[in-house]
Structures are given as C-alpha cells and as structure tokens.
Amino acid sequence: MKILQILDINSVEVDQNLFNITAVNRFKDPYWVEFIQQYFLQADVEIKILSLDKIDLSKKWLINVDINMWNWHSYKGNIFNTFNDLIKKELKYGNAFLILNHQCESYTTKFFELFYSKEIDIPYKKIIYMVAAADVETSYKNFIEKNHIPAEKQFNTIYAHHVYKRFHHGVDINSFQFSTVSKTKKFLSLNRMWRKHRVMLVSMLSHKNLLQHGYVSLGVFPEEKNQAYALLEHRHMQQGFLKIIDSLPLQIDNVDLKINQFQMNSLDIFYYQQSCFSLVSSTMALAEQELSVGFTEKEIKPILARHPFIIWNRPGVLKHLQSMGFLTFESWFDESYDDELDDILRLEKIIVEVERLCNMSFDQWELLLDEMKPVLNHNFNRMTNYTAEHCFFNSDLKKLLYYVS
C-alpha cells in the first residue's frame, strides 16, 4: 500500500499571524482528509498524519497551512522564511510540497496578485493553492496570460468546495426544523458585516421602497456612513442610501453586526418561517472583489430552512449549485441574472425580480410555496445527505494522488 504523508502541523512551530493551524476537522486532520480517505483507500493509498520527525523525507510529503491572507499585505520579507530550517530545506531541495489552503474562501485574483508581490524562494511547482473558488483554474490561467507569468513561476491549483465541512461541523439540524406559519414579510436578506456589494444591494432595495417588505440587516455604523456612501457610484444607489442613513445600522435580531457571523445556525428559524424567500448576499459579488463563484454557509442556510432563494453573487452561482445536484427556482423566478456578467446590470435584474415577487400577495405566495415543496425538500435532503463522496468527485481533490509516495 502506498502512503500519502501529511505533516502534523501542530508538531512544528508556525507563524500563526500568517498561517492558521487550527482549521482542522474533528479528527485534527486537515478538513479535506475526510473527503478523500475512503477513495484513496480504494486506490490502495493510506493517508498518514505524521510529526516532522516521523516523515520519510526520501518520499513525497505534504505541508498543509491555512492562509491568514489579510496579514500578508503588511508583512515585509519572504513569507516562507517563517518556516523552520528543515522545512525550508525540504521545500527548496527535497520532496516536500506546500498546500496554501483557502478551502473556506473563494479568493483568486486578489490572492494571485498578493502572492506574486512577495519574494518567493522555493520552487513554484512545490506550491499548491487549494481554494473554494469554482473557477480557480480558469481564473489562474487568465491571470497567467494577462501578466505573462512564465512556466517556471506557475504553481498548482486545486478546487475544493467545502459545503460538507460547513454543514457537518457544529450544526444543530433541529434549529432548522421548518413549519409553515403565516407570513409577515416577503423576503429575508442578511447583510450583517457590510461590504460594498451589500451596501449597493440594500441601497437599491431602499430606492425601490422594498425594505418595508423584508427582514433586512446591514451593519453600517455611524462612523462608517460616509465611507460606505462614498463607494456608491450610481445615483439611484446614492438616493437609496440617503433614505436610510439615519436608520443605520439595520438590525433584525440581537447579533453583533461588527462580528463575522459565519456560524451555520446564527439566525433563528423564525425569520425564515415568517418570510417567503431569501435574498442572499454572498461573501463577494463584484468583479473588483473576486472573479470566481464561491459558495459558503450563506447559500446553505436557506437550503436548510427550505426557503426559495435569489443570490447576489458572481455570475454562474446558480449553475454551480446545479452542478452539485441542487435545484434552483427557474420555474417561478426569473434567473437570467445568473448569466449577466455586468455587475450593475445583474443587480438591477435581481432588484426587478425582487420587486415583482414583493408585489405578489401572501395568498399567491402560499400557492407558490406549495408548488415549490418538492424542490425545497429535494434541496434540503441533498444538503443533509451531502457526503464526502460528493466533495471528492465534485472537486479537484483527486489531484492529491499525484503526491502519493
């Protein structure tokens, strides 16, 4: 039987300002190990998590570190000089390969730009960028061509979506038990910690007088109002923001809007029960933020709540969900926004559809939701039964077989 050797990252000192060593699963392995273990065994490959002194340095081995990318910007010098001397030697001249892990995020271009701004003194072929960006391979290819990156300075990429990890770690499924009650709002839209695209979304909802139809949050605080307003380049957005400026922050529950609420069950099911559909504000939606589709707990929550959804994300997010076996709502919603590459036009299409859905009566919605039940139940069942098999076959994790000793 062959071996995939993975360094026990806790067996060595790591600069935790630059690299996160706590992003491990319940077995203290990198998250992705449980997604591949069964299938590697079928290929006669055993995965071993080993302390540095137990690694067979004469054979291939992997070092997995999650990236604290926000701290890389201000760091002066060689990022990888923070590793110990043996690891640096093995990365330069030996059989070690380095996984820079963004498995919980969907960064592509911004990471590429940051990476290539740093001094790198290990062979690029020894570096593997693992990320939850569905289009990472295409994004990297485009970046390479645009910036004329030579072959010897190109690293490897692996797409590893993390929906299974997001759902199966620390989630109380009982908190998502849904029951039909009388609706009081047409939609739910969580925009807690603000980003430009969320301010744009809420401002457009305000401009169209749609906020009254929804449970809507937006964590812009008094000292941030001018900063947020300055990001709005379109007149209708500016007008909409000014209508709500004295009401900010918008809050619908007791959550601290200054803290990133990434927990799966950080919102009471009440808000889903009392509304007809979710208007999801994803982690990123604008080309200036990210070019690739990403999928996080924000898209998972309405699925678990059996809630139909519209998603303000990068174009192609619905197709990405469909590729993973989920159904969207093309029979009831205009989902043409998913094909719109222009960010402003895509947002405008979303707002037009939200306005149409808000103009429907609650009686009409009751009939619509009843029609949607098979799709809603399918998505819920797909999510709650989403297994390591799906993570393995719907990602690039198979590429890790190249690093087997």
FIDRENVEX-195171 format. One record per residue (C-alpha): residue number from 1; chain; x, y, z. Coordinates in steps of 0.1 Angstrom, whole numbers. Example, Ala and Ser with C-alpha at 12.3 -4.5 7.8 and 13.67 -1.06 7.14 Angstrom:
(1, "A", (123, -45, 78)) (2, "A", (137, -11, 71)) 
***
This chain:
(1, "A", (0, 0, 0)) (2, "A", (13, 35, -9)) (3, "A", (13, 64, 15)) (4, "A", (2, 100, 13)) (5, "A", (23, 116, 40)) (6, "A", (9, 148, 56)) (7, "A", (27, 168, 82)) (8, "A", (11, 172, 116)) (9, "A", (12, 209, 116)) (10, "A", (10, 210, 153)) (11, "A", (43, 192, 156)) (12, "A", (62, 223, 143)) (13, "A", (63, 260, 151)) (14, "A", (43, 281, 126)) (15, "A", (39, 319, 125)) (16, "A", (2, 319, 133)) (17, "A", (0, 355, 123)) (18, "A", (5, 344, 87)) (19, "A", (-8, 308, 88)) (20, "A", (-38, 293, 106)) (21, "A", (-31, 259, 121)) (22, "A", (-65, 255, 138)) (23, "A", (-85, 248, 107)) (24, "A", (-87, 211, 112)) (25, "A", (-116, 187, 114)) (26, "A", (-129, 168, 144)) (27, "A", (-101, 143, 140)) (28, "A", (-74, 170, 140)) (29, "A", (-67, 164, 103)) (30, "A", (-69, 190, 75)) (31, "A", (-106, 193, 66)) (32, "A", (-101, 177, 32)) (33, "A", (-87, 144, 45)) (34, "A", (-121, 131, 54)) (35, "A", (-134, 139, 19)) (36, "A", (-107, 117, 2)) (37, "A", (-98, 90, 28)) (38, "A", (-123, 64, 16)) (39, "A", (-114, 68, -21)) (40, "A", (-77, 68, -15)) (41, "A", (-81, 35, 4)) (42, "A", (-99, 21, -27)) (43, "A", (-68, 32, -47)) (44, "A", (-46, 13, -22)) (45, "A", (-34, 46, -6)) (46, "A", (-32, 52, 31)) (47, "A", (-32, 87, 45)) (48, "A", (-9, 93, 74)) (49, "A", (-7, 124, 95)) (50, "A", (29, 124, 109)) (51, "A", (51, 146, 131)) (52, "A", (81, 160, 113)) (53, "A", (105, 135, 129)) (54, "A", (83, 106, 115)) (55, "A", (82, 118, 79)) (56, "A", (101, 97, 54)) (57, "A", (120, 126, 37)) (58, "A", (131, 103, 9)) (59, "A", (95, 103, -4)) (60, "A", (69, 129, -12)) (61, "A", (51, 146, 17)) (62, "A", (26, 175, 21)) (63, "A", (26, 205, 44)) (64, "A", (-10, 220, 48)) (65, "A", (-14, 255, 62)) (66, "A", (-44, 277, 60)) (67, "A", (-37, 313, 50)) (68, "A", (-43, 344, 71)) (69, "A", (-41, 364, 38)) (70, "A", (-52, 397, 54)) (71, "A", (-19, 397, 73)) (72, "A", (3, 390, 43)) (73, "A", (-2, 426, 29)) (74, "A", (18, 443, 57)) (75, "A", (44, 415, 61)) (76, "A", (78, 425, 48)) (77, "A", (101, 399, 35)) (78, "A", (98, 362, 25)) (79, "A", (66, 347, 38)) (80, "A", (81, 312, 38)) (81, "A", (112, 322, 58)) (82, "A", (89, 318, 88)) (83, "A", (91, 280, 84)) (84, "A", (118, 261, 103)) (85, "A", (151, 254, 86)) (86, "A", (143, 217, 78)) (87, "A", (110, 225, 62)) (88, "A", (126, 253, 41)) (89, "A", (154, 230, 30)) (90, "A", (129, 202, 21)) (91, "A", (107, 227, 1)) (92, "A", (137, 240, -18)) (93, "A", (156, 208, -25)) (94, "A", (136, 178, -11)) (95, "A", (103, 161, -15)) (96, "A", (81, 184, 4)) (97, "A", (51, 202, -12)) (98, "A", (32, 231, 3)) (99, "A", (-6, 234, 3)) (100, "A", (-16, 270, 8)) (101, "A", (-52, 264, 19)) (102, "A", (-81, 287, 12)) (103, "A", (-106, 259, 14)) (104, "A", (-131, 281, 32)) (105, "A", (-129, 311, 9)) (106, "A", (-132, 319, -28)) (107, "A", (-102, 342, -34)) (108, "A", (-85, 340, -68)) (109, "A", (-72, 372, -84)) (110, "A", (-66, 391, -51)) (111, "A", (-46, 362, -38)) (112, "A", (-26, 358, -71)) (113, "A", (-17, 395, -70)) (114, "A", (-6, 393, -34)) (115, "A", (13, 361, -39)) (116, "A", (33, 375, -68)) (117, "A", (41, 407, -49)) (118, "A", (60, 386, -24)) (119, "A", (95, 372, -25)) (120, "A", (94, 335, -32)) (121, "A", (125, 314, -29)) (122, "A", (110, 279, -32)) (123, "A", (102, 262, -65)) (124, "A", (67, 273, -77)) (125, "A", (60, 237, -87)) (126, "A", (62, 228, -50)) (127, "A", (32, 251, -42)) (128, "A", (-4, 240, -43)) (129, "A", (-31, 266, -39)) (130, "A", (-63, 249, -26)) (131, "A", (-94, 272, -27)) (132, "A", (-132, 271, -27)) (133, "A", (-134, 291, -59)) (134, "A", (-152, 271, -85)) (135, "A", (-134, 287, -114)) (136, "A", (-99, 288, -99)) (137, "A", (-83, 270, -128)) (138, "A", (-97, 294, -154)) (139, "A", (-90, 325, -132)) (140, "A", (-54, 314, -128)) (141, "A", (-50, 307, -165)) (142, "A", (-63, 342, -173)) (143, "A", (-41, 358, -147)) (144, "A", (-10, 340, -160)) (145, "A", (-17, 351, -196)) (146, "A", (-25, 387, -186)) (147, "A", (6, 390, -165)) (148, "A", (29, 369, -187)) (149, "A", (39, 346, -159)) (150, "A", (65, 321, -172)) (151, "A", (60, 284, -167)) (152, "A", (87, 282, -140)) (153, "A", (68, 306, -119)) (154, "A", (34, 289, -120)) (155, "A", (20, 269, -91)) (156, "A", (-7, 242, -90)) (157, "A", (-43, 248, -81)) (158, "A", (-69, 226, -65)) (159, "A", (-107, 235, -63)) (160, "A", (-120, 220, -30)) (161, "A", (-155, 231, -22)) (162, "A", (-163, 229, 15)) (163, "A", (-201, 227, 17)) (164, "A", (-199, 193, 35)) (165, "A", (-175, 207, 61)) (166, "A", (-195, 239, 66)) (167, "A", (-227, 218, 72)) (168, "A", (-213, 189, 92)) (169, "A", (-192, 207, 118)) (170, "A", (-211, 221, 147)) (171, "A", (-245, 224, 132)) (172, "A", (-277, 216, 151)) (173, "A", (-301, 204, 124)) (174, "A", (-330, 209, 148)) (175, "A", (-325, 246, 147)) (176, "A", (-336, 244, 110)) (177, "A", (-368, 225, 115)) (178, "A", (-393, 244, 94)) (179, "A", (-430, 247, 98)) (180, "A", (-455, 267, 78)) (181, "A", (-468, 298, 96)) (182, "A", (-485, 329, 84)) (183, "A", (-460, 352, 66)) (184, "A", (-454, 388, 77)) (185, "A", (-427, 397, 52)) (186, "A", (-420, 388, 16)) (187, "A", (-382, 383, 19)) (188, "A", (-352, 379, 42)) (189, "A", (-319, 395, 34)) (190, "A", (-289, 393, 58)) (191, "A", (-262, 419, 51)) (192, "A", (-246, 420, 85)) (193, "A", (-209, 429, 83)) (194, "A", (-210, 454, 54)) (195, "A", (-191, 452, 22)) (196, "A", (-195, 474, -9)) (197, "A", (-218, 449, -27)) (198, "A", (-241, 447, 3)) (199, "A", (-244, 484, 7)) (200, "A", (-252, 485, -31)) (201, "A", (-279, 459, -26)) (202, "A", (-296, 475, 4)) (203, "A", (-294, 509, -12)) (204, "A", (-312, 497, -43)) (205, "A", (-339, 480, -22)) (206, "A", (-343, 513, -4)) (207, "A", (-345, 532, -36)) (208, "A", (-373, 510, -48)) (209, "A", (-391, 512, -14)) (210, "A", (-387, 474, -9)) (211, "A", (-372, 474, 25)) (212, "A", (-407, 475, 41)) (213, "A", (-413, 441, 25)) (214, "A", (-384, 424, 41)) (215, "A", (-364, 415, 71)) (216, "A", (-331, 433, 62)) (217, "A", (-299, 438, 81)) (218, "A", (-269, 460, 73)) (219, "A", (-241, 466, 98)) (220, "A", (-231, 501, 87)) (221, "A", (-224, 521, 119)) (222, "A", (-225, 559, 123)) (223, "A", (-187, 563, 120)) (224, "A", (-188, 543, 87)) (225, "A", (-217, 560, 69)) (226, "A", (-195, 584, 49)) (227, "A", (-171, 556, 39)) (228, "A", (-200, 534, 28)) (229, "A", (-217, 562, 9)) (230, "A", (-185, 571, -9)) (231, "A", (-184, 537, -25)) (232, "A", (-217, 542, -43)) (233, "A", (-211, 554, -78)) (234, "A", (-247, 553, -91)) (235, "A", (-273, 579, -85)) (236, "A", (-301, 555, -75)) (237, "A", (-279, 538, -50)) (238, "A", (-269, 571, -35)) (239, "A", (-305, 582, -33)) (240, "A", (-315, 549, -16)) (241, "A", (-287, 551, 9)) (242, "A", (-296, 586, 19)) (243, "A", (-331, 574, 26)) (244, "A", (-318, 550, 53)) (245, "A", (-287, 568, 65)) (246, "A", (-304, 580, 98)) (247, "A", (-317, 545, 105)) (248, "A", (-283, 527, 102)) (249, "A", (-274, 501, 113)) (250, "A", (-303, 480, 101)) (251, "A", (-308, 451, 126)) (252, "A", (-334, 424, 128)) (253, "A", (-320, 403, 156)) (254, "A", (-296, 406, 186)) (255, "A", (-265, 396, 167)) (256, "A", (-234, 418, 170)) (257, "A", (-232, 432, 135)) (258, "A", (-195, 441, 140)) (259, "A", (-185, 404, 143)) (260, "A", (-184, 380, 114)) (261, "A", (-214, 356, 119)) (262, "A", (-202, 326, 100)) (263, "A", (-220, 301, 122)) (264, "A", (-245, 279, 103)) (265, "A", (-273, 285, 128)) (266, "A", (-266, 321, 138)) (267, "A", (-302, 332, 128)) (268, "A", (-334, 319, 144)) (269, "A", (-356, 299, 121)) (270, "A", (-384, 323, 129)) (271, "A", (-372, 348, 102)) (272, "A", (-374, 321, 75)) (273, "A", (-408, 310, 87)) (274, "A", (-421, 345, 86)) (275, "A", (-409, 353, 51)) (276, "A", (-414, 339, 17)) (277, "A", (-379, 338, 1)) (278, "A", (-343, 346, 8)) (279, "A", (-323, 373, -10)) (280, "A", (-288, 360, -2)) (281, "A", (-260, 385, -1)) (282, "A", (-229, 363, -7)) (283, "A", (-194, 369, 5)) (284, "A", (-185, 386, -27)) (285, "A", (-205, 396, -58)) (286, "A", (-184, 422, -77)) (287, "A", (-157, 416, -103)) (288, "A", (-134, 440, -84)) (289, "A", (-138, 418, -53)) (290, "A", (-135, 383, -70)) (291, "A", (-139, 368, -104)) (292, "A", (-148, 332, -94)) (293, "A", (-180, 319, -79)) (294, "A", (-178, 310, -43)) (295, "A", (-202, 290, -21)) (296, "A", (-204, 294, 17)) (297, "A", (-228, 290, 46)) (298, "A", (-247, 320, 33)) (299, "A", (-261, 299, 5)) (300, "A", (-266, 268, 27)) (301, "A", (-288, 285, 53)) (302, "A", (-319, 290, 30)) (303, "A", (-315, 255, 17)) (304, "A", (-316, 241, 52)) (305, "A", (-346, 263, 60)) (306, "A", (-365, 251, 29)) (307, "A", (-365, 287, 16)) (308, "A", (-365, 296, -21)) (309, "A", (-337, 320, -29)) (310, "A", (-322, 347, -51)) (311, "A", (-284, 350, -48)) (312, "A", (-264, 382, -52)) (313, "A", (-231, 366, -60)) (314, "A", (-208, 363, -90)) (315, "A", (-225, 352, -123)) (316, "A", (-229, 314, -126)) (317, "A", (-236, 308, -89)) (318, "A", (-269, 290, -97)) (319, "A", (-252, 269, -123)) (320, "A", (-226, 260, -97)) (321, "A", (-253, 249, -73)) (322, "A", (-269, 229, -100)) (323, "A", (-237, 211, -108)) (324, "A", (-236, 199, -72)) (325, "A", (-271, 184, -75)) (326, "A", (-292, 212, -62)) (327, "A", (-323, 227, -79)) (328, "A", (-330, 264, -83)) (329, "A", (-363, 282, -90)) (330, "A", (-363, 288, -127)) (331, "A", (-399, 277, -130)) (332, "A", (-410, 305, -107)) (333, "A", (-382, 331, -107)) (334, "A", (-365, 350, -135)) (335, "A", (-330, 336, -130)) (336, "A", (-315, 353, -161)) (337, "A", (-295, 374, -137)) (338, "A", (-272, 344, -132)) (339, "A", (-259, 349, -168)) (340, "A", (-254, 387, -166)) (341, "A", (-217, 395, -164)) (342, "A", (-221, 432, -158)) (343, "A", (-223, 437, -120)) (344, "A", (-247, 467, -121)) (345, "A", (-270, 451, -147)) (346, "A", (-270, 418, -127)) (347, "A", (-280, 437, -95)) (348, "A", (-307, 456, -114)) (349, "A", (-321, 424, -127)) (350, "A", (-322, 410, -92)) (351, "A", (-340, 441, -79)) (352, "A", (-366, 440, -107)) (353, "A", (-373, 403, -98)) (354, "A", (-375, 411, -60)) (355, "A", (-399, 439, -67)) (356, "A", (-421, 416, -88)) (357, "A", (-421, 390, -60)) (358, "A", (-429, 416, -34)) (359, "A", (-459, 427, -53)) (360, "A", (-474, 393, -51)) (361, "A", (-500, 388, -23)) (362, "A", (-494, 364, 6)) (363, "A", (-522, 343, -8)) (364, "A", (-503, 340, -41)) (365, "A", (-472, 331, -22)) (366, "A", (-489, 304, -3)) (367, "A", (-498, 287, -35)) (368, "A", (-463, 293, -49)) (369, "A", (-446, 278, -19)) (370, "A", (-468, 248, -21)) (371, "A", (-458, 243, -57)) (372, "A", (-421, 246, -47)) (373, "A", (-423, 220, -19)) (374, "A", (-407, 191, -40)) (375, "A", (-378, 214, -49)) (376, "A", (-374, 227, -14)) (377, "A", (-374, 192, 1)) (378, "A", (-350, 179, -26)) (379, "A", (-325, 206, -18)) (380, "A", (-328, 200, 20)) (381, "A", (-323, 163, 15)) (382, "A", (-294, 169, -8)) (383, "A", (-277, 191, 17)) (384, "A", (-283, 170, 48)) (385, "A", (-271, 139, 29)) (386, "A", (-242, 157, 12)) (387, "A", (-213, 133, 17)) (388, "A", (-176, 131, 14)) (389, "A", (-183, 113, -19)) (390, "A", (-198, 145, -34)) (391, "A", (-169, 166, -21)) (392, "A", (-144, 142, -36)) (393, "A", (-160, 137, -71)) (394, "A", (-172, 174, -74)) (395, "A", (-138, 189, -67)) (396, "A", (-101, 186, -77)) (397, "A", (-91, 166, -46)) (398, "A", (-83, 137, -68)) (399, "A", (-52, 156, -78)) (400, "A", (-37, 148, -44)) (401, "A", (-30, 114, -58)) (402, "A", (0, 130, -76)) (403, "A", (16, 135, -42)) (404, "A", (15, 99, -31)) (405, "A", (48, 83, -22)) 
***
